[in-house]
Amino acid sequence: MARLVHLGGAVMDYVYRVPALPERAAELMAASFARLPGGAVNMMVAARRTGLATACGGHLGTGPDGDALRAFLSAESIEVLLPPLADIDSGNCTVLVTPDAERSFISWPGAEARADGFAGLADRLSAGDWLAVSGYVLSYPACREAILALVETLDPDVRVIFDPAPVIADVPAEALERILARTHWMSANMREIAIISGAADLDAAAGILARRMPVAEGIVLRDGEKGAHLLARGAAPVAVPGFTVDAIDTNGAGDTHLGAFVGALARGLSPVEAVRYANAASAVSVTRAGGASGPSHEEIIRFLSHRDQGRQRTGATKTAH
């Protein structure tokens, strides 16, 4: 049975809801605080809740955060492939969420930035599996080469999913070219496309696909509540509209989108259908607190059904007038 294995960094998010970002040398009081699983966990949860078997291929540490992450992944039926590192805890991320639901990060890497056991992961991946690689792990010097070596020796039928992540500017150019050369699907926002290519538009994304991703099937270009563009090899770009919701927390929305997209592809949906499914998953997730808040397959189908019914009623009203 196919599954998703994520090499990215599972971390603990320390989430503060604040009235605004603090000014330099100033202090403000948070409205709330929560300690929640985040990072790679967000995508893994989204994929698992849509029905795809999922495993964590990155390291977890030993300590309060690593122990909490292991317990959370176990409760979500997500397998942890590597033993915990005894001399370090998992990393953490301070997340500031403002009233407009936007989030800002300060990250501290831990066990997820190490690659002690990555060499053995090749034997645990089979044809038909999906391997997710994040820009975060490629930004860590201690594990970059081990990840690239693993990716380059995989069975060609293991499909690589690449998420550039906000830190893509910290990934060396040579490492970026190596991961792009082995990527089957990339999911990125316009800012990340601009960093990779130097321009923020569909033509730039299409150029990356045509000239730098020889085995890729396509790129999903996310654009928040507007939805996403699907750039499939050999086809014209397709705009897939998003959904307007009352967002409270956009942390993890892109991760949820990608996890749901892979889950939908694994179910046999076409790429266009998978993007719409992912748009719905992301829309639901931003109405909930925390990054690892992806909805189940049943919740996504129910959301899409309600939206389709509303659209049909609107169309009928317009026709009657």
C-alpha positions as CSV (number, residue, x, y, z in Angstrom):
1,M,0.0,0.0,0.0
2,A,1.3,3.4,-1.0
3,R,2.1,5.9,1.8
4,L,3.6,9.3,2.3
5,V,6.9,9.6,4.1
6,H,7.9,13.1,5.2
7,L,11.6,14.0,5.7
8,G,10.8,17.5,7.0
9,G,11.2,18.8,10.5
10,A,8.5,18.0,13.0
11,V,8.6,20.7,15.6
12,M,6.6,22.1,18.5
13,D,4.9,25.4,17.8
14,Y,4.7,27.9,20.7
15,V,1.7,29.9,19.5
16,Y,1.0,33.4,20.8
17,R,-2.1,35.3,19.6
18,V,-1.1,39.0,19.6
19,P,-2.9,42.3,18.8
20,A,0.0,43.2,16.4
21,L,3.6,42.4,15.9
22,P,5.8,44.1,18.6
23,E,7.8,47.1,17.8
24,R,11.5,47.0,18.3
25,A,12.4,47.1,22.0
26,A,8.7,47.2,22.9
27,E,6.6,44.7,24.8
28,L,3.0,43.5,24.4
29,M,0.8,41.0,26.0
30,A,-0.6,38.0,24.1
31,A,-4.3,37.2,24.2
32,S,-3.6,33.5,24.4
33,F,-0.8,30.9,24.3
34,A,-0.8,27.3,23.1
35,R,1.8,24.6,22.6
36,L,0.9,22.7,19.5
37,P,2.5,20.2,17.1
38,G,3.7,21.9,13.9
39,G,6.2,22.0,11.1
40,A,6.2,18.7,9.1
41,V,3.4,17.4,11.3
42,N,0.9,19.7,9.5
43,M,1.3,18.0,6.2
44,M,1.5,14.6,7.7
45,V,-1.8,15.1,9.6
46,A,-3.5,16.4,6.4
47,A,-2.4,13.4,4.4
48,R,-3.3,10.9,7.1
49,R,-6.7,12.4,7.8
50,T,-7.6,12.1,4.1
51,G,-6.9,8.4,4.2
52,L,-3.2,8.1,3.0
53,A,-0.9,5.9,5.2
54,T,1.7,8.3,6.5
55,A,5.1,8.1,8.2
56,C,7.5,10.5,9.8
57,G,11.0,10.0,8.3
58,G,12.7,12.8,10.1
59,H,14.3,12.7,13.5
60,L,12.5,13.5,16.8
61,G,14.4,14.3,19.9
62,T,14.2,13.3,23.6
63,G,12.7,15.8,25.9
64,P,9.4,17.6,26.4
65,D,8.8,18.5,22.8
66,G,10.1,15.3,21.2
67,D,8.0,13.2,23.6
68,A,4.9,15.3,22.9
69,L,5.4,15.0,19.2
70,R,5.7,11.2,19.4
71,A,2.5,10.9,21.4
72,F,0.6,13.2,19.0
73,L,1.8,11.3,15.9
74,S,0.9,8.0,17.5
75,A,-2.6,9.2,18.3
76,E,-2.9,10.2,14.6
77,S,-1.7,6.7,13.5
78,I,1.4,8.2,11.9
79,E,4.4,5.9,12.1
80,V,7.8,7.2,13.3
81,L,10.5,5.5,11.3
82,L,13.7,6.5,13.1
83,P,14.5,6.1,16.8
84,P,14.7,9.3,18.9
85,L,18.0,11.0,19.3
86,A,19.0,10.8,23.0
87,D,21.2,13.9,23.2
88,I,18.8,16.6,21.9
89,D,15.2,17.6,22.0
90,S,13.0,18.4,18.9
91,G,13.1,21.9,17.7
92,N,10.4,24.6,18.3
93,C,8.9,27.5,16.6
94,T,7.6,30.7,18.1
95,V,4.4,31.6,16.1
96,L,2.9,35.1,16.4
97,V,-0.7,35.2,15.1
98,T,-2.2,38.6,14.5
99,P,-6.0,39.4,14.3
100,D,-5.9,39.2,10.5
101,A,-5.0,35.5,10.9
102,E,-1.5,36.1,9.5
103,R,1.4,34.3,11.2
104,S,5.1,35.2,11.8
105,F,7.8,32.7,12.8
106,I,11.0,32.4,14.8
107,S,12.4,28.9,14.6
108,W,14.9,27.0,16.7
109,P,16.1,23.7,15.1
110,G,16.7,20.6,17.1
111,A,16.7,16.9,16.3
112,E,15.0,17.5,13.0
113,A,18.1,19.2,11.7
114,R,20.2,16.0,12.1
115,A,20.6,13.2,9.6
116,D,22.1,10.4,11.7
117,G,19.8,7.6,10.4
118,F,18.8,8.8,6.9
119,A,21.0,6.3,5.0
120,G,18.7,3.5,6.1
121,L,15.5,5.1,4.9
122,A,16.1,4.1,1.3
123,D,15.3,0.4,2.2
124,R,12.0,1.5,3.8
125,L,10.6,3.2,0.7
126,S,8.9,1.3,-2.1
127,A,7.7,2.0,-5.6
128,G,4.4,4.0,-5.4
129,D,5.4,5.7,-2.2
130,W,5.5,9.5,-1.9
131,L,8.5,11.2,-0.3
132,A,8.0,14.8,1.0
133,V,11.0,17.0,1.2
134,S,10.8,20.5,2.7
135,G,13.0,23.5,2.1
136,Y,13.5,23.6,5.9
137,V,15.6,20.4,6.0
138,L,17.6,21.5,2.9
139,S,18.4,24.7,4.8
140,Y,20.1,22.7,7.6
141,P,23.8,22.1,6.7
142,A,24.0,19.0,8.9
143,C,21.4,17.0,7.0
144,R,21.3,18.6,3.5
145,E,23.7,16.2,1.7
146,A,22.2,13.1,3.4
147,I,18.8,14.0,2.1
148,L,19.9,14.8,-1.4
149,A,21.9,11.5,-1.5
150,L,18.8,9.6,-0.4
151,V,16.6,11.3,-3.0
152,E,19.1,10.7,-5.8
153,T,19.3,6.9,-5.1
154,L,15.6,6.2,-4.7
155,D,13.6,3.9,-7.0
156,P,12.4,6.2,-9.8
157,D,8.8,5.2,-8.9
158,V,9.0,6.8,-5.5
159,R,7.5,10.2,-6.2
160,V,9.2,13.2,-4.6
161,I,7.0,16.1,-3.4
162,F,8.9,19.3,-2.8
163,D,7.7,22.2,-0.6
164,P,10.2,25.1,-0.9
165,A,8.9,26.7,2.4
166,P,9.6,30.3,3.5
167,V,13.3,29.5,4.0
168,I,14.0,28.6,0.4
169,A,16.4,31.6,0.1
170,D,18.6,29.8,2.6
171,V,19.0,26.7,0.4
172,P,22.2,26.8,-1.7
173,A,21.6,27.0,-5.5
174,E,23.3,23.7,-6.2
175,A,21.2,21.9,-3.6
176,L,18.0,23.5,-5.0
177,E,18.9,22.3,-8.6
178,R,19.5,18.7,-7.3
179,I,16.1,18.5,-5.6
180,L,14.2,20.1,-8.5
181,A,15.8,17.6,-10.8
182,R,14.2,14.7,-8.8
183,T,10.9,16.4,-7.9
184,H,7.6,15.0,-9.3
185,W,5.3,17.7,-7.8
186,M,6.2,21.0,-6.2
187,S,3.8,23.1,-4.2
188,A,4.7,26.7,-3.7
189,N,3.4,30.2,-3.2
190,M,4.3,33.2,-5.4
191,R,6.9,34.5,-3.0
192,E,8.8,31.2,-3.1
193,I,8.5,31.1,-6.9
194,A,10.1,34.6,-7.0
195,I,13.0,33.5,-4.9
196,I,13.6,30.4,-7.0
197,S,13.2,32.1,-10.4
198,G,13.6,35.8,-9.8
199,A,10.1,36.6,-10.9
200,A,6.6,36.2,-9.3
201,D,4.3,35.1,-12.1
202,L,2.9,32.1,-13.9
203,D,5.5,32.3,-16.7
204,A,8.2,32.1,-14.1
205,A,6.7,29.0,-12.6
206,A,6.2,27.5,-16.0
207,G,9.9,28.2,-16.8
208,I,11.0,26.3,-13.6
209,L,8.9,23.3,-14.7
210,A,10.1,23.3,-18.3
211,R,13.8,23.9,-17.7
212,R,14.7,22.7,-14.2
213,M,12.3,19.9,-13.3
214,P,12.9,17.1,-16.0
215,V,10.8,14.4,-14.3
216,A,8.1,16.6,-12.8
217,E,4.4,16.2,-13.5
218,G,3.6,19.7,-12.4
219,I,3.6,22.6,-10.0
220,V,0.8,23.7,-7.7
221,L,1.0,27.5,-7.2
222,R,-1.0,28.4,-4.1
223,D,-2.5,31.9,-3.7
224,G,-4.4,31.8,-0.3
225,E,-8.2,32.2,-0.4
226,K,-8.0,32.9,-4.2
227,G,-7.2,29.2,-4.7
228,A,-4.3,27.9,-6.8
229,H,-3.0,27.5,-10.3
230,L,-2.2,24.1,-11.6
231,L,0.7,23.9,-14.0
232,A,0.8,20.4,-15.5
233,R,3.5,19.5,-18.0
234,G,2.3,19.9,-21.5
235,A,-0.9,21.7,-20.6
236,A,-2.1,25.3,-20.2
237,P,-2.2,26.6,-16.6
238,V,-5.6,26.0,-14.9
239,A,-6.9,28.4,-12.2
240,V,-8.7,26.5,-9.5
241,P,-10.8,28.9,-7.4
242,G,-10.5,28.9,-3.6
243,F,-13.1,29.4,-0.9
244,T,-13.8,32.4,1.3
245,V,-14.0,31.6,5.0
246,D,-13.7,33.4,8.3
247,A,-10.0,32.6,9.0
248,I,-8.6,32.7,12.5
249,D,-5.2,31.2,11.9
250,T,-3.3,30.7,8.6
251,N,-0.4,28.8,10.2
252,G,0.0,25.5,8.3
253,A,-2.5,26.3,5.5
254,G,0.1,25.6,2.8
255,D,1.1,22.3,4.5
256,T,-2.5,21.2,4.8
257,H,-3.0,22.1,1.1
258,L,-0.1,19.9,0.0
259,G,-1.0,17.0,2.3
260,A,-4.5,17.0,1.1
261,F,-3.4,17.3,-2.5
262,V,-1.2,14.2,-2.2
263,G,-4.0,12.4,-0.4
264,A,-6.3,13.2,-3.3
265,L,-3.9,12.1,-5.9
266,A,-3.4,8.8,-4.0
267,R,-7.2,8.3,-4.1
268,G,-7.1,8.5,-7.9
269,L,-8.4,12.1,-8.4
270,S,-7.1,14.1,-11.4
271,P,-4.6,16.8,-10.6
272,V,-7.3,19.5,-11.1
273,E,-9.7,17.7,-8.8
274,A,-6.9,17.2,-6.3
275,V,-6.2,20.9,-6.2
276,R,-9.9,21.8,-5.6
277,Y,-9.9,19.1,-2.8
278,A,-6.8,20.7,-1.3
279,N,-8.3,24.2,-1.6
280,A,-11.2,23.0,0.5
281,A,-9.0,21.3,3.1
282,S,-6.9,24.5,3.4
283,A,-10.0,26.6,3.8
284,V,-11.4,24.5,6.6
285,S,-8.0,24.4,8.3
286,V,-7.7,28.2,8.6
287,T,-11.0,28.3,10.6
288,R,-9.2,26.3,13.3
289,A,-6.3,27.1,15.6
290,G,-3.0,25.5,15.1
291,G,-1.1,24.2,12.0
292,A,-1.9,20.5,12.4
293,S,-5.6,21.1,12.0
294,G,-6.3,19.5,8.6
295,P,-9.9,18.2,8.2
296,S,-10.8,14.5,7.5
297,H,-11.8,13.3,4.1
298,E,-15.4,13.3,5.2
299,E,-15.2,16.9,6.3
300,I,-13.7,18.0,3.0
301,I,-16.4,16.2,1.0
302,R,-19.1,17.8,3.2
303,F,-17.6,21.2,2.8
304,L,-17.4,20.8,-1.0
305,S,-21.0,19.5,-1.1
306,H,-22.3,22.5,0.8
307,R,-20.4,25.0,-1.4
308,D,-21.6,23.2,-4.5
309,Q,-25.2,23.4,-3.3
310,G,-24.9,27.1,-2.5
311,R,-23.5,27.8,-5.9
312,Q,-26.4,25.9,-7.5
313,R,-28.9,27.9,-5.5
314,T,-27.2,31.1,-6.5
315,G,-27.3,30.1,-10.1
316,A,-31.0,29.2,-9.9
317,T,-31.8,32.6,-8.3
318,K,-29.9,34.5,-11.0
319,T,-31.7,32.5,-13.7
320,A,-35.1,33.3,-12.2
321,H,-34.4,37.0,-12.2
